[in-house]
Amino acid sequence: MRLTPEGLDTEYAAGSSRTKWSAVEREETTAGYVLIYLGANMAHIVPRGAFPDDAAVAKFASEIEQRRTAATPL
């Protein structure tokens, strides 16, 4: 997953996708994950283990929130 000016870019074995920042409803950080909600029951789930330390988790979450709030609503 990459954070770009346009949105969240995700690559899978079968292809790739982009989620525009305006589609991100909220970000939530838990003890085990960073959750990027696109709806009530839909989220990108990023394990905290994907980051080297808590500071990197906080930076990632902060960047998501900044880009989400700056986005033009859908």
C-alpha positions as CSV (number, residue, x, y, z in Angstrom):
1,M,0.0,0.0,0.0
2,R,1.3,3.4,-0.9
3,L,-0.1,6.8,0.1
4,T,-0.1,9.1,-2.9
5,P,-1.5,12.6,-3.4
6,E,-4.5,11.1,-5.2
7,G,-5.3,8.3,-2.7
8,L,-4.4,4.9,-1.4
9,D,-2.7,2.7,-4.0
10,T,-2.9,-1.0,-3.4
11,E,-1.3,-3.8,-5.4
12,Y,-2.5,-7.4,-5.4
13,A,-1.4,-10.5,-7.3
14,A,-4.4,-10.0,-9.6
15,G,-4.1,-6.3,-10.2
16,S,-4.2,-3.0,-8.4
17,S,-6.6,-0.4,-7.1
18,R,-6.7,3.2,-6.0
19,T,-9.0,4.6,-3.3
20,K,-9.5,8.3,-3.5
21,W,-9.0,10.2,-0.3
22,S,-12.5,11.5,-0.5
23,A,-13.7,7.9,-0.1
24,V,-11.9,7.3,3.2
25,E,-14.4,7.8,6.0
26,R,-12.0,7.5,8.9
27,E,-8.8,6.0,10.3
28,E,-8.5,4.0,13.5
29,T,-5.4,2.6,15.1
30,T,-5.8,-0.4,17.4
31,A,-3.3,-2.5,19.4
32,G,-2.8,-4.7,16.3
33,Y,-3.9,-2.8,13.2
34,V,-4.3,0.4,11.4
35,L,-7.9,0.4,10.0
36,I,-8.7,2.6,7.0
37,Y,-12.5,2.7,6.8
38,L,-14.3,3.2,3.5
39,G,-17.7,2.4,4.9
40,A,-19.3,1.0,8.0
41,N,-18.3,-2.6,7.1
42,M,-15.4,-2.1,4.7
43,A,-11.8,-1.2,5.6
44,H,-8.2,-1.6,4.5
45,I,-6.5,-3.5,7.3
46,V,-2.8,-2.9,7.8
47,P,-1.1,-5.0,10.5
48,R,1.1,-2.9,13.0
49,G,3.8,-5.5,12.3
50,A,4.2,-4.0,8.8
51,F,5.9,-1.0,10.5
52,P,9.3,-0.9,12.2
53,D,8.1,0.9,15.3
54,D,5.2,2.8,17.0
55,A,6.5,6.1,15.6
56,A,6.1,4.8,12.0
57,V,2.6,3.7,12.8
58,A,1.7,7.1,14.2
59,K,3.2,8.9,11.2
60,F,1.3,6.6,8.8
61,A,-2.0,7.2,10.6
62,S,-1.4,11.0,10.8
63,E,-0.7,11.2,7.1
64,I,-3.9,9.3,6.3
65,E,-5.9,11.7,8.5
66,Q,-4.3,14.8,7.0
67,R,-4.9,13.6,3.4
68,R,-8.5,12.5,4.2
69,T,-9.5,15.7,5.8
70,A,-8.0,17.8,3.0
71,A,-9.8,15.8,0.3
72,T,-12.8,17.1,-1.5
73,P,-15.9,15.1,-0.5
74,L,-17.4,12.7,-3.0
